[in-house]
Each structure stands twice: as C-alpha cells, then as structure tokens.
Amino acid sequence: MTYQIFLLRILNSGGNGDIWLAQRSDTQAHVVVKFLREFHLEYARKAFAREVRILSQNLPGMIAIIFADLKAEKPYYVMPYLPGGSTTKHAGRLTRQQVMAVGHESARSLAALHARHIAHGDFKPDNLLITDEGNLRLADPLGNGLGCTVLFSQNHGGTPGYWAPEIKRGAPISQAGDVYSYGVTLHHLITGILPQDGRSFDLSHHFFQKDPHLAELISACCHPAPAERPSMREVLRMLEGVSWAAIQDERKEKGIFAACAIALVGVLCIAVAK
C-alpha cells in the first residue's frame, strides 16, 4: 500500500471485529477498516482470513476489499465507506417496490455465493449495506464450502433471531441456513419486528394481506427442516411469481425421474451380469 490510512472514529463493534471510519492520505476519501478483535486466537485469525478470501473474489453484490493485511499483529482489511449504512434502519418503512428490490438484489448475491459452494453464514439486515446509488452490498461472510477451511466449533456462526434452528443447535453454517436467514431478514424489513429465537413469524401483517406471495416465500424459506426450504435459485423464481407449490411439484417429478433412472441402470447391470 503506497498511502496511509488515518483512523477517525469507531463505527461499530461486531461479532468478531471492530469497524473504524478512516481516511486515505492520497485521495482523502473515506474508507472503512475492519480489525480482528480476537487476533490472539488462531481459529479467529483463520476465520478472518477466510472472510478476506471470499470478499477478494469480487462476487456480484459483495462488498469490495481495497487492501488487507493478514500478517499484521491485529489483522485488518480496508473497504469502501458506504454512508447509506445498513438496511436495518429502514425496517418497517419500505414500500413494496423497495422490498422487491432488496429481495432480488440480496437473493442474487446469495445465489452467486452458493454457486461457488460457499455459505454466507450471517445474513441479516446489518450486513446489507446501501451504496450512494441505492444498490446493496453484502458484507461479513463467514464462509464454508469449497475453497474455504472448515468452520471451527468455537465459531459456528450466525446471529440469534436470524439463524436457522439447526445452526442455533450447533450445526455448521450452510446454504439452507442462509435461506432461512434470508426469510427472517425479509420479514424484519417488511414488518419492522426484530426477530427473536422461538417466536413465530407474524404473517398477518397488512403488507402480506396485499401480497400473499411474499408471505408464501417467507414461510417456505423459514421451514424448520433444511431440506424443505427452497434454494436461492428457487427463491429468485418465486420472486418472479412462480408458486412454491409449483416448484415442489417439479422437485417431485425430478425425484421420480432420478429414481427411475437408477432403477433402470440396476436392471441393465443385472441383465449384463447374466
């Protein structure tokens, strides 16, 4: 790095890091610096490095990394400053058009991660940041999957209220867990009701009376059984108007076809053996 970073003030202290507003010496532009708080713990340093590796892939909709130093005593990375903040402060005040825009943009970001076999692990409104142009950037991925080290038991990931039931019980983060968190996040942004573990989702809100399709989407995403939730690709289809019932029928047809194909292979193998 050929310029200096001057720390101005702390913005937030999250689950694993301290977030500072800073300024570049060359352009005078404001940036954000995230420092790993528990830098003395090896598993925390590895998890932080995994976060940097994911963000360095420049996946669609993810926050960009300007610079990172993982070898520093207190590892850190620098990212753009987005004065729009997070979507949390807008919860309960979004129009349908805004809800659909947030739903589509964030679903595409998660789908891009999942296409790389990576789970975000901590999807929530606080991690959906707003650019000057009104677009979204997804931040703070925990990461799990191909190209990422396994998650350590000390930090299986997620945030109370937003995490899936199986994650709360200690399971590692997963794509299905992201889908659950996506449904909770949409519900929070629509209703303004902060989610809590063990509290059922109120789908009687006037917003859902006018748009039952979104209620269906949230209900499907927040199914207690991971295998019964849609994938993020299926979520995108639901946002385009395809019903969950229609997608489930397609799943059954594909399952029957696959079972028949396996049975046919078995019959042919027996025939050849004779």
For each residue, the residues with C-beta under 8 A, 3 or more apart:
1: 5 67
2: 26
3: 24 25 26 27
4: 24 25
5: 1 22 23 24 25 31 33 78
6: 22 23 25
7: 20 21 22 33
8: 20 21 22 23 30
9: 20 21
10: 13 18 19 20 21
11: 19 20 21 32
12: 18 19
13: 10 17 18 19 37
14: 17 18 19 126 140
15: 122 140 159
16: 36 37 38 44 47 48 155
17: 13 14 34 35 36 37 48
18: 10 12 13 14 34 35 37
19: 10 11 12 13 14 32 33 34
20: 7 8 9 10 11 32 33 34 35
21: 7 8 9 10 11 30 32 81
22: 5 6 7 8 30 31 32 33 78
23: 5 6 8 28 29 30 31
24: 3 4 5 27 28 29 31
25: 3 4 5 6 28
26: 2 3
27: 3 24
28: 23 24 25
29: 23 24 81
30: 8 21 22 23 81 83
31: 5 22 23 24 66 78 79 80 81
32: 11 19 20 21 22 78 79 80 81 82
33: 5 7 19 20 22 76 77 78 79
34: 17 18 19 20 76 77 79
35: 17 18 20 39 74 75 76
36: 16 17 39 44 45 48 74 75 76
37: 13 16 17 18
38: 16 41 44
39: 35 36 44 45 73 74 75
40:
41: 38 44 45 154
42: 45 46
43: 46 47 152 154 155
44: 16 36 38 39 41 47 48 154 155
45: 36 39 41 42 48 49 70 75
46: 42 43 49 50 149 152
47: 16 43 44 50 51 142 151 152 155
48: 16 17 36 44 45 51 52 70 75
49: 45 46 52 53 70 75
50: 46 47 53 54 142 143 148 149
51: 47 48 54 55 140 141 142 143
52: 48 49 55 56 65 68 70 77
53: 49 50 56 57 143 147 148
54: 50 51 57 59 62 113 118 141 143 148
55: 51 52 62 63 64 65 77 79 141
56: 52 53 65 68
57: 53 54 62 116
58: 62 64
59: 54 62 109 112 113 116
60: 108 109 112
61: 105 106 108 109 112 136 137 138
62: 54 55 57 58 59 109 112 113 137 138 139 141
63: 55 79 80 82 129 137 138 139
64: 55 58 79 80 137
65: 52 55 56 68 77 78 79
66: 31 77 78 79 80
67: 1 77 78
68: 52 56 65 75 76 77 78
69: 72 75 76 77
70: 45 48 49 52 75
71: 75
72: 69 75 76
73: 39
74: 35 36 39
75: 35 36 39 45 48 49 68 69 70 71 72
76: 33 34 35 36 68 69 72
77: 33 34 52 55 65 66 67 68 69
78: 5 22 31 32 33 65 66 67 68
79: 31 32 33 34 55 63 64 65 66 139
80: 31 32 63 64 66
81: 21 29 30 31 32
82: 32 63 85 129 130 131 132 137
83: 30 132
84: 129 130 131 132 134
85: 82 88 89 129 130
86: 89 125 126 127 128 129 130
87: 90 91 102 125 128 129 130 136 189
88: 85 91 125 126
89: 85 86
90: 87 93 94 98 189
91: 87 88 94 125 188 189 191 192 194
92: 189 190 191 192 193
93: 90 192
94: 90 91 98 99 102 189 190
95: 98 99
96: 99 100 207 210 211
97: 100 101
98: 90 94 95 101 102
99: 94 95 96 102 103 186 189 190 207 214
100: 96 97 103 104 239
101: 97 98 104 105
102: 87 94 98 99 105 106 128 136 186 189
103: 99 100 106 107 186 214 217 239
104: 100 101 107 108 236 239
105: 61 101 102 108 109 135 136
106: 61 102 103 109 110 123 128 136 138 182 185
107: 103 104 110 111 182 232 235 236 239
108: 60 61 104 105 111 112 236
109: 59 60 61 62 105 106 112 113 136 138
110: 106 107 113 114 120 123 138 178 179 182 232
111: 107 108 114 115 232 233 235 236
112: 59 60 61 62 108 109 115 116
113: 54 59 62 109 110 116 118 119 120 141 178
114: 110 111 117 118 119 175 178 231 232 233
115: 111 112
116: 57 59 112 113 145 146 147
117: 114 145 146 147
118: 54 113 114 141 143 144 145 146 147 148
119: 113 114 142 143 144 145 173 174 175 177 178
120: 110 113 123 127 138 141 142 143 173 178 181
121: 141 142 143 144 151 157 158 173 177 178
122: 15 127 140 141 142 157 158 159 162 173 181
123: 106 110 120 127 138 162 178 181 182 185
124: 127 128 159 162 181 184 185 188
125: 86 87 88 91 128 185 188 189
126: 14 86 88 159
127: 86 120 122 123 124 138 139 140
128: 86 87 102 106 124 125 136 137 138 139 185
129: 63 82 84 85 86 87 136 137 138 139
130: 82 84 85 86 87 134 135 136 137
131: 82 84 134 135 136 137
132: 82 83 84
133:
134: 84 130 131
135: 105 130 131
136: 61 87 102 105 106 109 128 129 130 131
137: 61 62 63 64 82 128 129 130 131
138: 61 62 63 106 109 110 120 123 127 128 129 141
139: 62 63 79 127 128 129
140: 14 15 51 122 127
141: 51 54 55 62 113 118 120 121 122 138
142: 47 50 51 119 120 121 122 151 155 157 173
143: 50 51 53 54 118 119 120 121 148
144: 118 119 121 148 150 151 157 172 173 174
145: 116 117 118 119 148
146: 116 117 118
147: 53 116 117 118
148: 50 53 54 118 143 144 145
149: 46 50
150: 144 172
151: 47 121 142 144 155 156 157 172 173
152: 43 46 47 155 156
153: 156 170
154: 41 43 44
155: 16 43 44 47 142 151 152
156: 151 152 153 167 170 171 172 173
157: 121 122 142 144 151 163 167 172 173
158: 121 122 162 163 164 167 168 173 177 181
159: 15 122 124 126 162 163
160: 163 168 196 197
161: 184 194 195 196 197
162: 122 123 124 158 159 181 184 185 195
163: 157 158 159 160 167 168 177 180 181
164: 158 167 168 174 176 177 180 181 226
165: 168 169 180 224
166: 169 171 174 177 226
167: 156 157 158 163 164 170 171 172 173 174 177 180
168: 158 160 163 164 165 197
169: 165 166
170: 153 156 167
171: 156 166 167 174 177
172: 144 150 151 156 157 167
173: 119 120 121 122 142 144 151 156 157 158 167 177 178
174: 119 144 164 166 167 171 177 178 226
175: 114 119 178 179 231 232
176: 164 179 180 226 227 229
177: 119 121 158 163 164 166 167 171 173 174 180 181 226
178: 110 113 114 119 120 121 123 173 174 175 181 182 232
179: 110 175 176 182 183 221 229 230 231 232 235
180: 163 164 165 167 176 177 183 184 221 222 223 226 229
181: 120 122 123 124 158 162 163 164 177 178 184 185
182: 106 107 110 123 178 179 185 186 221 232 235
183: 179 180 186 187 217 218 219 220 221 222
184: 124 161 162 180 181 187 188 195 201 221 222
185: 106 123 124 125 128 162 181 182 188 189
186: 99 102 103 182 183 189 190 214 217 218 221
187: 183 184 190 191 193 195 201 218 222
188: 91 124 125 184 185 191 192 193 194 195
189: 87 90 91 92 94 99 102 125 185 186
190: 92 94 99 186 187 205 207 208 214
191: 91 92 187 188 202 205 207
192: 91 92 93 188
193: 92 187 188 202
194: 91 161 188
195: 161 162 184 187 188 199
196: 160 161 199
197: 160 161 168
198:
199: 195 196
200:
201: 184 187 218 219 222
202: 191 193 205
203: 208 215 218 219
204: 208 209
205: 190 191 202 208 209
206: 209 210
207: 96 99 190 191 210 211 214
208: 190 203 204 205 211 212 214 215
209: 204 205 206 212
210: 96 206 207
211: 96 207 208 214 215
212: 208 209 215 216
213: 216 217 238 241 243
214: 99 103 186 190 207 208 211 217 218
215: 203 208 211 212 218 219
216: 212 213 219 220 238 243 244
217: 103 183 186 213 214 220 221 235 238 239 244
218: 183 186 187 201 203 214 215 221 222
219: 183 201 203 215 216 222 223
220: 183 216 217 223 229 230 238 244
221: 179 180 182 183 184 186 217 218 229 230 235
222: 180 183 184 187 201 218 219 229
223: 180 219 220 228 229
224: 165 228
225: 228 229
226: 164 166 174 176 177 180 229
227: 176
228: 223 224 225
229: 176 179 180 220 221 222 223 225 226
230: 179 220 221 234 235 238 244 247
231: 114 175 179 234 235
232: 107 110 111 114 175 178 179 182 235 236
233: 111 114 236 237
234: 230 231 237 238 247
235: 107 111 179 182 217 221 230 231 232 238 239
236: 104 107 108 111 232 233 239 240
237: 233 234 240 242 247
238: 213 216 217 220 230 234 235 241 242 243 244 247
239: 100 103 104 107 217 235 236
240: 236 237
241: 213 238
242: 237 238 246 247
243: 213 216 238 246 247
244: 216 217 220 230 238 247 248
245: 248 249
246: 242 243 249 250
247: 230 234 237 238 242 243 244 250 251
248: 244 245 251 252
249: 245 246 252 253
250: 246 247 253 254
251: 247 248 254 255
252: 248 249 255 256
253: 249 250 256 257
254: 250 251 257 258
255: 251 252 258 259
256: 252 253 259 260
257: 253 254 260 261
258: 254 255 261 262
259: 255 256 262 263
260: 256 257 263 264
261: 257 258 264 265
262: 258 259 265 266
263: 259 260 266 267
264: 260 261 267 268
265: 261 262 268 269
266: 262 263 269 270
267: 263 264 270 271
268: 264 265 271 272
269: 265 266 272 273
270: 266 267 273 274
271: 267 268 274
272: 268 269
273: 269 270
274: 270 271
